[in-house]
């Protein structure tokens, strides 16, 4: 991988981390069906899971917050769901997680 590619990935990850909400999830501010955050959070977690090891280690706290967000929904519904139990594109989110 080129240095330019590595820098681009690092900048993308930094942006993604900044978008995480205080509740640990990622929420759409544009699409109402995705505002609760379960599907968007699953996508962000998928991206973080596929990072090179060194970069992934730098995102550990971000990952833990996201895991806690998703875990609350799983506890209520038994599947990927928002913490309040609502579903937003559960099949897609479950497949990615």
Secondary structure, 3 states (H helix, E strand, C coil): CCHHHHHHHHHHHHHHHHHCCCCCCCCCCCCHHHCCCHHHHHHHHHHHHCCCHHHHHHCHHHHHHHHHHHHHHHHHHCCCCCCCCCCCCHHHHHHHC
